[in-house]
Amino acid sequence: MGGANLNFEVCLSISTVTAARIYKGQKAGKTGEEEQLHFVRFPYAALSKTYCTDIQVADSACTATAYLCGIKIDVDTLGLDVNVIKKNCSTQIDPANQVDSVMTWAQAANKATGIVTTTRVTHATPAGAYAHSANRDWEDDYAQSFDGVDSNTCDDIAEQLVLSSPGKNLKVILGGGRTYLTPTTTTDPETQEACRRRDGKNLIDQWVTDHPTGKYVTTRDELVNLDMAGTDFLLDV
């Protein structure tokens, strides 16, 4: 992973960036205004105006599609154009309705890509980087079952992360949501609660199998002690 060309997306409002910069400076004993965040030093930066096509107060699915795919769509839908019908599987799987994200473009340019999030890796915001979903809540097959959707026909967001491009090609995946990737027959090692998938799929095991030069870690010590030079892919959920 060392030396790879990385593509980053930092999704924060101007006021949030300003507050973070000032706080960082004050923590360092300065006034704060003179401080810089690391990503501000990147050679390129941009602002994106985000809203849904059918509602003024946007959600993180349509906004993620706006800034990651460059297209405005309806509320609660993800990685698709306005022709998708919410909660309609057939319109989700129609390639004509699917739009590419910046991750697809970066991978086509032979750049390394990844997602890092403080929420679930299947949540709408990170999922905008790799998924096409007629409902942002379809994070696993259990969630789809409430809408009568067959995950074998209509891949849920977790499946798209692990099994489809560009998700399966991401070099780095850091976040939460382990239970959305693992079956009900397993227990989450941290919460000791049963995991969510009803289809029996263990997508973490599948990711490990598909990435023989990758590493799956679950603890801070495993992450800190990771041999970066010998690791081509990283999953931490």
C-alpha positions in Angstrom: 0.0 0.0 0.0 3.0 2.3 0.5 3.6 4.6 -2.4 0.1 4.1 -4.0 -1.7 7.0 -5.6 -4.7 7.6 -3.2 -8.0 9.3 -3.9 -9.7 11.0 -0.9 -13.1 12.4 -0.4 -13.6 14.7 2.7 -17.3 15.4 3.2 -17.6 18.3 5.6 -19.4 21.7 5.6 -17.3 24.9 5.5 -18.3 25.7 9.1 -17.3 22.2 10.3 -13.9 22.5 8.6 -13.4 26.0 10.1 -14.3 24.8 13.6 -12.0 21.7 13.3 -9.1 23.9 12.1 -9.5 26.4 14.9 -9.9 23.6 17.5 -6.7 21.9 16.2 -4.8 25.1 16.5 -6.1 25.9 20.0 -5.1 22.4 21.1 -1.6 23.2 19.9 -1.5 26.4 22.0 -2.2 28.8 19.1 -5.2 31.1 18.4 -6.4 28.5 15.8 -6.9 30.7 12.8 -3.4 30.1 11.5 -3.7 26.3 11.7 -4.2 24.0 8.7 -5.9 20.6 8.4 -3.9 18.1 6.4 -6.4 17.7 3.5 -6.4 21.5 3.0 -2.8 21.1 1.7 -4.0 18.8 -1.1 -3.3 20.2 -4.6 -7.0 20.3 -5.5 -10.2 21.1 -3.6 -13.8 21.7 -4.5 -17.2 22.5 -3.1 -20.4 20.7 -4.0 -24.0 22.0 -3.7 -26.1 19.0 -2.8 -29.9 18.5 -2.7 -32.5 15.9 -3.8 -34.5 16.2 -7.0 -37.8 15.6 -5.1 -37.1 17.3 -1.7 -35.3 20.4 -0.5 -34.0 19.0 2.8 -31.7 16.3 1.5 -30.6 13.0 3.0 -27.2 11.5 3.0 -28.0 9.0 0.1 -28.9 11.6 -2.5 -26.2 14.0 -1.3 -23.6 11.2 -1.4 -24.6 10.5 -5.0 -24.4 14.2 -5.8 -20.8 14.7 -4.6 -19.5 11.2 -5.4 -21.2 10.5 -8.7 -22.0 14.1 -9.9 -25.7 13.6 -10.4 -28.8 14.7 -8.5 -31.4 12.0 -7.6 -34.5 11.4 -5.4 -34.3 11.1 -1.6 -33.3 7.8 -0.1 -31.9 6.4 -3.3 -28.2 5.8 -3.9 -25.9 5.6 -7.0 -28.8 5.7 -9.4 -30.4 8.4 -11.6 -33.9 9.9 -11.3 -35.4 7.0 -13.3 -35.1 4.6 -10.3 -38.3 4.0 -8.4 -37.8 3.8 -4.6 -37.9 0.3 -3.2 -38.2 -1.1 -6.8 -35.6 -3.8 -7.4 -36.0 -4.0 -11.2 -35.2 -0.3 -11.6 -32.2 -0.7 -9.3 -30.6 -3.5 -11.3 -31.2 -1.8 -14.7 -27.7 -0.8 -15.9 -29.3 2.2 -17.6 -30.2 3.7 -14.2 -26.9 3.1 -12.5 -24.3 5.9 -12.3 -20.5 5.6 -11.7 -18.8 7.1 -8.7 -15.5 8.8 -8.4 -14.1 5.5 -7.1 -14.9 3.9 -10.5 -13.2 6.7 -12.3 -10.1 6.6 -10.0 -9.8 2.8 -10.3 -9.9 3.1 -14.1 -7.0 5.6 -13.8 -5.1 2.9 -11.8 -5.3 4.9 -8.5 -5.7 3.2 -5.1 -9.1 4.0 -3.5 -10.7 3.5 -0.1 -13.4 4.5 2.3 -12.9 5.5 6.0 -16.0 6.3 8.1 -17.1 6.6 11.7 -20.4 4.9 10.8 -21.2 1.6 9.2 -19.4 0.9 5.9 -22.8 0.2 4.4 -24.3 3.5 5.6 -25.6 5.8 2.8 -22.6 8.2 2.9 -19.8 5.7 2.3 -22.1 3.5 0.2 -22.4 6.4 -2.3 -18.8 5.5 -3.3 -19.6 2.0 -4.5 -23.3 1.0 -4.4 -26.5 1.3 -6.4 -29.6 0.9 -4.2 -33.3 1.8 -4.6 -33.4 2.2 -0.9 -30.6 3.4 1.3 -31.8 1.1 4.1 -31.1 -2.1 2.1 -27.8 -2.5 3.8 -28.3 -6.3 4.1 -30.7 -9.0 3.1 -32.6 -8.7 6.4 -33.4 -5.0 5.7 -34.5 -5.9 2.2 -36.9 -8.6 3.6 -39.1 -5.9 5.1 -39.8 -4.6 1.6 -40.3 -8.1 0.1 -37.0 -7.9 -1.8 -35.1 -11.1 -2.8 -31.4 -10.4 -2.2 -30.5 -13.1 -4.7 -32.0 -11.0 -7.4 -31.2 -7.5 -6.0 -27.9 -7.4 -4.2 -27.9 -5.5 -0.9 -25.4 -2.8 -0.2 -23.1 -5.1 1.8 -23.0 -7.6 -1.0 -22.1 -4.8 -3.5 -19.3 -3.7 -1.3 -17.6 -7.2 -1.2 -18.7 -8.8 -4.5 -19.0 -6.0 -7.1 -16.9 -3.3 -8.6 -15.8 -0.8 -7.5 -16.4 -2.0 -3.9 -14.4 -5.2 -4.2 -11.4 -3.2 -5.6 -11.2 -0.7 -2.7 -7.8 -0.9 -1.1 -8.9 0.3 2.3 -12.2 -0.2 4.0 -12.4 1.2 7.6 -15.6 1.6 9.6 -18.3 -0.2 11.5 -21.2 -2.5 10.6 -19.7 -5.9 11.0 -23.0 -7.5 11.7 -24.4 -6.4 8.3 -21.7 -8.6 6.7 -22.0 -11.7 8.8 -24.8 -14.3 9.3 -27.2 -14.9 12.1 -25.3 -18.1 13.0 -22.4 -16.0 14.2 -22.0 -13.7 17.2 -20.4 -10.3 17.1 -17.1 -10.7 19.1 -17.6 -7.2 20.7 -21.3 -6.9 21.4 -21.9 -10.7 21.8 -25.1 -10.2 19.9 -26.3 -12.3 16.9 -25.3 -10.9 13.5 -27.9 -9.9 10.9 -27.6 -11.8 7.6 -30.4 -14.3 7.0 -28.9 -15.7 3.8 -26.0 -17.4 5.6 -23.4 -15.4 3.7 -20.2 -14.4 5.6 -19.0 -11.5 3.5 -16.0 -10.9 5.7 -14.8 -14.5 5.0 -15.5 -13.9 1.3 -13.5 -10.7 1.3 -10.5 -12.6 2.9 -10.7 -15.3 0.3 -10.9 -12.8 -2.5 -8.0 -10.8 -1.2 -5.1 -13.2 -0.5 -2.7 -10.3 -0.1 -5.1 -8.4 2.1 -5.5 -8.2 5.9 -8.6 -8.2 8.0 -8.2 -6.6 11.4 -10.6 -5.9 14.2 -8.5 -4.2 17.0 -6.4 -1.1 17.3 -3.3 -3.2 18.1 -3.8 -5.2 14.9 -4.1 -2.0 12.9 -1.1 -0.3 14.4 1.1 -3.3 14.0 0.0 -4.1 10.4 2.8 -4.8 8.0 1.9 -2.1 5.4 4.6 -3.1 3.0 3.2 -6.6 2.8 -0.5 -5.6 2.7 -2.3 -4.7 -0.6 -5.8 -4.5 0.9 -7.2 -3.7 4.3 -10.6 -4.4 5.9 -11.4 -3.2 9.4 -15.1 -3.4 10.5 
